[in-house]
């Protein structure tokens, strides 16, 4: 009857052998896939590897220029989103940039 240590050594040997065979098969498959991609002129999008285009408005690349200016603190606001405390509830025309 085989000893536990002998069986464990055999398992380790077989695992190494299996890893080597697997890697060889992977390399062969990759070569075949690359050849077919080249032959048919496929792209990553054709294969479904490119994320789908986002719907809706694209995100802004640059921040909006400021439209309002607080003369006391020097803070500015573009006029979009939640208004800052320094302009909330006040006449916004007084804070327009270019109107002062």
Secondary structure as GFF3:
##gff-version 3
##sequence-region A 1 100
A	DSSP	alpha_helix	4	40	.	.	.	ID=ss1
A	DSSP	beta_strand	68	69	.	.	.	ID=ss2
A	DSSP	beta_strand	76	77	.	.	.	ID=ss3
A	DSSP	three_ten_helix	92	95	.	.	.	ID=ss4
###
